[in-house]
Amino acid sequence: MRLFIAIELPVDIKRELGRLWTDSCGARRVPAEQIHLTLAFLGEVDEAALERLTGELARIRVPEFRLGFSVTGCFPDRRRPRVLWVGLVPHPRLMQLAAGVRQAVLACGIPQEERPFSPHITLARLKQAPSRECDAFLGRNPGQDLPPFPVRGFTLFQSRLTPQGALHLPVRNFPLPAADAIGEG
């Protein structure tokens, strides 16, 4: 199975993220129902590794938290943007969760990228040179417009590639404990 681990966003936040820019930018928009915050992309994983992985992920004990938005950006850079994204404030618990996920994945022998975790949500991919609309998008600060949202868990997803695009199917949800349940406030 082709897998990734992500934080699912509330439906109303996904809708608002879809309104941040227009299709005239020449970009292929990520469908609203597929917008998520990737914690780790795993690629192809066999059944034996999957069973061990779910056990490792279930041991992560980061308390719930609220996550806020920051600025917009692109990869690899503004001169040659290929991916448009909105950033997230690197909350300490988010960074702790990402580190715990990475450690769990590596413990299962699944290779990971070397670059550090960069909290962002991909909104679109560009196939052609950027337009003025892209510059306008990149000048936005959604942190001023979008409210923080609660993070109460994370999900292991299967990504099935189809002629119509990727389908993201939840394999297992991993709830985070309430802060007061583990002695934090």
N, C-alpha and C positions, 0 to 999 in steps of 0.2 A: 504494500500500500504506500502511496505517496502522502506524506504527513507533514503537518506543521502545528505549532502550538501558538495560541493567540488569546487575546482578551476580546471578548465580544462587546460591542458598544450598544447602548440603548437605541431603540428604533428612532426616537425623536432626534437624537444626536446624529445618527446616520443621515437622516433627512436634511438636517441643517448643514452638514458637511457637503452634501450634494448641491447645495445652493451657493457655495462659495465662489463658483466661477461658471462660465458658460461654455457650451460645446464649440463655440466659434474659435476657441483657443487652438483647434486642430488636434486635440488630444482625445484619446479613447478613455472615457470615464470608467472607473470601477463601479459596477452596479451597487446601488445603496445597500442591498441585502448582503453584499459580500465585504463591506467595509469592516475592517478589524485592525487591531494592533498586534502585529506579529511579534512573538517573543523568541521563536526559533523555527527555522525551516529545516526539516529533517530529510526530505527526499524520500526515496524508496526504503521502506523498513519491513523486514520479514516478521512473521507471526511470533517467533520466539523473542525477538527484541521488543516487539510491541507489548507483550505480556510483562516483561521486566520493566519497560519504560513506564507503564501505567502504575506499577508499584512504586517506582522511584518518584514519580510526579505526585502521587498521593501523600507522600511524606513531607512535602513542602508546607511550612507553617508560617506564612507571611500573613499578618492581619489585614482585614479589609482596609481600603483607603479611598480617597477621592482624587481624581486625576483631572488636571486642567490643561487647556490648550495654550500653545505659545504662538510662534510665527509660522508662516508658510515657507516652503523651500523646494529645492529640486536636487536631483542626482543626475549626472555626476557633478555638474556645476552650471552656473547661470548662462555661460556661453553656449553650452551644448546640453540643455535640459532634456532628459528622456523620461524622468519620473517626477511628477508633481506631488507634493505631500504637505501635510499640516503637522507641525511638531507638537509634542506634549511636554509639559513641565516634568523634568526628571525627578519625580517624587522619590524620596529615599526607599519607600516600600516597593515602588515599581522597580527600582534598580536591584533591590534585594530579591524580588520575585524573578526578574530576568536572570540574575546570577544563579538562583536555585534551579531554574529550568535548565540553564546551560550545564550545571553540574550534574543534574539528573540524566540529561541526554548523553553527556560524555561518559558517565558511568556505565551506560548501556553500549558503549563502543560505537556510537553514531557520531561521525565527524561533524564539526561545526566550523563556521567561518572564524578567522582570527580577529577580524575587526571588532571593536567594542560595540555594545548595544547602543543604538541611537533611537530613542523613542519617537516614532513618527507613524503616521497613517497615510498610506498611499491612496491618492484620490484619482490619479489619471496617469496614462503613459502617452508620450509623444512619439510620433513616427516621423514628423517633419520639423523643419526649422520653427522656432518659437515665434509667436506673433505678439502684437502689443497687448492683447488680452492676457497673455501669459505673464508679461511684465506687471500688469495690473494685479493679477492673482498673486504673484510673488511679493508684492508690496503690502499685502494684507496682514493683519494681526488678528486671527480668529479668537485669540485669548480674550480680546475685549468684547467679543460678540457672543461667544458660546459659553454656557455655564459648565463648571466642573461636573463630572459624572462619577457615580460610585463604581468601584471595582470590587466585586464580591466573589470573583472566581476567574478561572481561566479554562480553556477548552483545548483538547487534542482534536484536530480536524483531519479528515481525509480530503485530499484534493483530487477529484476525478476530472481528467481532461476529456472534453467532448468537443465535437465540431462547433458547438455554440459557445464554447468557452469553458472555464473551469467551474466545477460544482464543488462547494465546500460543505462537507457533511460532518456533523459532530460525531466523534467516536466516543468521547467520554468527557464529562464536565468535572472540574475539580474546584469545589467551593473553598473560599478562604474563610478562616475563622473570624468571628467578630473580635475587635480589639480587646474588649473586656473579657472575652472568653479565654484569652491567654495572658491576662494580666497587664494589658496595655490600655491606655486611655486615649 
